[in-house]
Each structure stands twice: as structure tokens, then as C-alpha cells.
Amino acid sequence: MARIPAIVVELFELLALLVGSAAVSLVGVALELTGVEAVTGGDLALGLWALVMGAAALYAGVVALGYEQVLPRARALVGDA
């Protein structure tokens, strides 16, 4: 069985984290927009729920995945190259 070089595995992991971070962030933005529309439309409960969930998704996408996972791995790859 052929061995996969470590750099290929690291690049694949980085790409997967980057795609995941972008997807979670986009869900967060969509929830924020839905929340604003719901609050301005008069549905306060749904609007607040969507705003809180959107903020949590944005935190997960930008900070937890992007800043704490993707950025250090990308810096390590660039530093190793």
C-alpha cells in the first residue's frame, strides 16, 4: 500500500477545516439575517433565538475553527515550507 506524504494529509486537513469554518460562518450569517427579519417582522421569540444561534455559529466558525484551528495550521505549513 502506498504511503501518503505528510504534507498532503496536512493540506487535506487544512482544506477540510477551512471549508467547515466557511460553512459554519455562512450559516451564522444566514441565521443573523433571519433573526433581524423576524424581529423587525414582529416575531420576537423566533428573532431572538435566531440571533443567539447565529452569534454562536459565527463564533464557532470564525473563532473556534478559523482563528484557533485554521490559522495556526496554515502558519505552521508556511513556516515548514
N, C-alpha and C positions, 0 to 999 in steps of 0.2 A: 504494500500500500504506500502510495506517495505521501510524503510529509508536506504539509502546507507551511510555507515560511511564516515566521512570527509576525513580520511586518504586514502580511496580507490579513492575518487574523486581527491584528490591532486596527488596521484600516476598516475592516468589516465591522468591528465593534463600534468604532467611532462613527461610522456612517449610520449604523442602527440607532445609536444614541442621538445623533443629530436629527434623524427623521422622526424619532419618538418625541424629542424635545419640540420640534416644529409642530407636530400633530397636536400635542397636548396644549401648546400655546395657542394654536388656531381654535381649538375647542374652547379655551378660556375666553378668547376674543368674541367668539360667537355667543357664548353664554352671557358675557357682559352686554353685548348689543341686545340680546333678548331681554335681559333684565331691565335695561333702560327703557326699551319699548313697553314692557309690561308695566313698569312703574308709571310712565307717562300716560299709558292707556287706562290706568286706574286699578290694575290688579297688583296691589302692594305685596301680598304674600308671595306670589309667584315671582314678582320682580326682585324682591329681596333675596329669595332663595337662589335665583339665577345669578344675581350679583355676587353673592357669597361663594357659590360654586365656581363662578368664573374667576374670581380672585384666587381661589385655591388652585384652579387649573393653571392660571398664569404663573403662580408661584412655583408649582411643580415643574412646569415647562421651562421657565426662564432660569430660576434659581437652582432648584434641586437637580434637574437634568443638565441644563445648559451651563450654568456657572460652576457647579460643583463636579460635574462629570465630563462634559464635552470639552470645556476649556482646558482643564489640566491634561487630559489625554492628548489634545491637539498640540499643546505646548511641549509635551514630552516627545511626541513624534517629530515635531520640527527640531527639537533640541538634539534628538538622536540622529537625524539625517545629516 
